[in-house]
């Protein structure tokens, strides 16, 4: 039965506890916060072939961790491994496409067999396309969401059961400041990062509801970072881009302190949330002062011609005819997606993963008994020791 006095008492108690938590957080932020040790731990870093992922892999290795470098680019990934070995660190290379659920499960199982149980998983893989909304093609959107969102589900499902079984583990997701403060010309990218942040926030609640206190989650919101120069984009920022060294050190600091949500720089998260309390017009005035603008330098990503006219893009929005292999029938009857031999096919009433030997492994929700598919001999992730 609903009790007004009970609700009022809970609110008063929550206000008191909130004050103590704020005081504790201020003390830990400015004075001291206990940090855990990663020496001898197994740390997996996706997107380690370049940019921020590469820097994170090196910094974890310097701290004594055994780093598993996970990237789709074999050459760049092996370069990262060699750089780590040159500083007397321990690292191996896993070449895997994170958008392929079967490959992700195989790679995770391979790591357990060859290296050991995963202590920290850092998901820093992502793509950063900059285009105006009308310039986007459907396939480009699918690839963006597959990489920046769906891949996070696959790695979570692959590594979480063993973490639950061991009652220990740490999952780190690299989101973006764009998740909480979207910027024009990168709207779909901001959408994917918002989805990732919501995923981590909701995932924390699931772990709390199931009393998995030993599993830690960290969601990172970094500002623009000087990661790659081959992306066709021009930045116009009030503040310059951050160096990968600084961003990596701040992320690792937050991971070692087991912070749930951090931003780089750290004051940015508070400032953005404060501005959201303001009226919209006032918020826009502040955003004009602390402006953040990005522009595509690739002409194909621009909806305007050189003389300022809108391109004729009507034709690209015409739907192609259904071909063999397309989804047909009532979409409401499609209950799941079945992975066969690393390819994605729609199927009805299934929630399984088939490998080359046609053995079926069901991935249950948050249950330690669920296990990844075995490694088929002719589809094993490439490993370089």
N, C-alpha and C positions, 0 to 999 in steps of 0.2 A: 504493500500500500504506500502511496506517495506521501512523504512527510516533508512539510515545508521547513520545520525546524531541523530535520536531519540534513536537508540540502543546505540550509543556511550555515549549519555547523561545519559541513564539509568545505564550503566556500571560504569561511573564516580560517579554517585550518590550512587550506591550500595557500591563502595569502601569506600566512605566517611562514610556512615552509618555503614559499617562493622567495621571501626576503633572505632567509638563511642560505638558500642555494645561490642567490645572486652575490651575496657577500663571499661565499666560498669560491665561486667562479672568478670573482675579481681578485681574490687572494692568489688563486692558482695561476691566473693570467699574468699578473704583474710580479709575483714573488717566486712561487715554487709550485710545481706539479710533478708528481712522481712519474717516472718513465720506465717502461719495461725494456728488457734486453732482447735483442734479436740475434745475438751471436749463436751460431749453430742451428738456427731456425731455417725452415724451408720457405722461401718467399717467391711467389710466382708474380711476374709482371707482364701483363699483356701490352702489346704495342711498344715493345722494347727495342724495335729496330731503329727508331728515330725519335727526336723530340723529347718531350717530357718523360715518356716511358723509358727511354735510353738513360736519361739522367737518374731516374729513380732506381733503375737496376744497378747502376754503378755505385750510388750512394748506399744502398742496402748492402752491397758486397763489401764496401769499405768497413761496414759495421760488423762484419763477420758472418753474415747470413749466406746460406747457399741459395743462389738466385737461379730461378728457371726463367730464361728469356723466351717469351712466347710471342711470335709475330708471324705474319703471312709472308713477309719478305725475307727469304732465306739468307741472302747475301748481307743485308744490313743487320739482321739478327746475329749472324755469326761474327760480324765485326764488333758488335757489342760484347759478345762472349770473350773475344780475344782481348778487348780493352780491359775487361774485368780480370782476366788471367794475368795480364801484364802488371796489374797492381796486386798480384798474389791473392786474388779472390777466387771464389768457387762459383762456377756457372755452367749451365748447359743450355743448348738451343732446342726449342720445340717449334717446328714450323706447322702452323695450324690456322685454319680459317675459322674465326670465332662465330661467323654467321651460320656455320654448318653444325647443327646440334650433335650429330653423330661424331664428327671429328673432335668436338669439344669433350665429349665423354671419353673417347678413346685417349685423348691427350692427358686428361686428368688421371685416368687409370694408369697410363704409362708413367706418369710422374710418381705415383704412389709406389709402383713396382721398382723403378730405377733409382729414385731419389729418397722417397719417404713421404710421410703424411704432410699435407700442406698446412703450414701454420698461418701464413698471411697471403691473401690473394689480392693483388692490386690490379683492378681493371681500368687501365688507362687507354685502351684502344678506342679510337673514334675517328671520324672523318669530319672535315670542316669545309663544306661547300658554301660559297657566298653567291647568291643569285636573288634577283627580284622575283616576287611571287609568280608573276605571269610567265617567267622564263623556265619554270620547273616542268620537267617531264615526269610522267608517272613512274617510270623505271628508276629515275634518280631518287625519287622519294622513297621507293621501296628499299633501295640499297642503303639510303641514309638511316632509315628506321631499323633495318636489319642489323646494321653495324652498331649504331649508337644506343639502341633500346633492346631489341630481341636478343642480341648476343649476351646481354647482362643476365637475362633469364637462363640462358643455356649454361653459363658458367656457374651461376648460383645453384642450379639443379645438379650440376656435376660435382661440386665441391661441398655443398651443404650437408648431405647425409653423413659423410665421414666426420665432419665437424660436430654434428649433433651426437654422433656415437661416441666421440672422444670428449665431448662437453668442453671443447676448446677450439678456437679459431678466430680469425679476424678477416673480414671482407671489406675492402676499400674500393669505393667507386669514385672515379674522377668525373665530376659533373662540370659545371661552368657557372660563371657569374651571369651568363645569358639565361640561365634557368630561372632566375629571380628578377632579372632586369633585361628583358628582351630588347634587341637592337634591330633596326631595319636592315634589310638585305640578308639577314641570316635567320629569318623567321622559322623555317622548318628545323634548322639546327637548334634554335632556342626551344622549340617544341620537344625535340628528342631529349634535351638536357633537363627540361622540366619533368618529362616522363620518368627519367632516370632518378631525379631527386624524389619524386613521389614514390617510386618503387622502393628506394632505400628507407624513406620515412615509414611507409606502410610495413616494410619488412621488419623494421625495428619493433613495431607494435606486435607483429606476429610472434616474434621471439619472446617478447615480454609476456604475452598471453600464454605461451607454452613453457614459460620459466626456463628458457635457455640462456641463463645469465652468463655462462662462460663464453658465449659467442659474441664478438664485438663487431660493430658496424661503424664505418666512417664514410661520410659523404663530403667530398671536397668541392668547393666552388672557387676555382682560381680565376683571376683576371686575365686579360690577354697576355700571352706568353710568347717570347721569341723562340719558337720551336722550329719552324720550317720556312724556307725562303721560296719554295717552289709552288706555293699556293697562290693562285691569281687573285690577290686581294690587296687593296690599298686601305691603310688605317689612317683615320683622322681622330686622334685622341687627345684629350686635355692632359692626361698623364700618359707617359710612354709605356710601352709593353714591358713586362717583367722578364727578368733573366731566368732561364731554366734552372740555374744553380739555386737561386733564391727560392723559387717556387718548390723545388724538390726538397730543400731543407725544411721549409715550412710544413709541407705535407708529411714528411717523415716525423717531424716534431709532433704533429697532431696525432699520427698513428701511434707513436710510442706513448703518448699521453692518453690514448684510447678515447679521443674526443669523438662524439657522434657526428657533429657537423662543424666544419671549419671553412673559412674563406681565406684567400690569399690575395691581398693582405688581410689580416684578421679583422681590422676595423670595418672592412667593406660590408660584411654581412649585416652588422648593426646599422650602418648608414642606409643601406638599401631598404631594410625593413622599416626604419624610421620614416623614410620618404613615402612609403606606401600608406602611412597614416595621414598624410597631407591630402588636401583636395587635389583633384587631378590637374587643374590648371596650375596650381602652385608647384606640384611635382614636376610638371613640364618645364617651368621656369628654372628650377634647380638642375634639371637634366640639360638645359641649354647652357648653363654655366659649366657644369662638369660633363661636357659633351663626349659622346662615344659614337663614332660613325665608322662604318666599313663600306667599301665600294668594290664591286667586282672589276677586275682589270681585263678579264676575258670578255670580248665584245659579244660572244654568243650568250653570255649570262645577263645581258642587258636588254630590257624590253624597248629601248629607244634607239633610233638610228642616229647617225652623226649630226643630222640637221634638226634633231629634237622631236621627230615624228615617231609615233608608236608603230612598232613593227607589226606586220600582218601575221599574227600568230593564231588566227582562228583555226587554220587547218590542223595544227598540232593537237587540238583538243577533240578531234573526231575520234570516236571509239573504233578500234579495229574489230573486224569480225572474229567470232569465236573460232579457234582452230583446235586441232587435236591436242589434248592435254590441258585445255582450258577448263576452268571450273564451270560445270553446267548443273542444272537442276535447281532445287530450292535451297538458297544459301542457309536457311535456318536448320536444314537437315545435316549440314556439314559440322560434325561435332568435334573434330580434331584434325591434326596434321600428322601423317605417318612418314617417318624418315626411312627410306630404303636405299641402302648402298650410298649414303651420303647425299642423296637427292631428296627434295621435298615434294611429297605427293599428298593430295587431299584424300581422306578416307572417312568412312562413316563408322561411328561407334568404336573407335580405336584410340588408344593412348599409349602406344608402344613404339619401341625402336627396334628395327630389324637390321641385323648385320649381314655380312656376306654369307654366313652359314645358316641364315634364316632362323637363328635363335632369337627369341623375343624377351626383352627385358622391360618391365613396366616400371616407370619412374613415379613413385607415389609422392604425395604432398607431405614434405617435412617429416618423413619417417626414416629412421636410420637403416631400416632393413632394405631400402631400395639401393640397388647397386648398378653401376654403369655397365654397358655392354662389353663383352670380352674383346680383346684386340685381334681382329682378323689378320692373318699373316701378310696378305697382299694390300692392306690399307692401313699400315701402321704409320703414325706421325713420324716425320723425319727428326732424328735426334743426333746431335753432334756433341760428343763429350769433350 
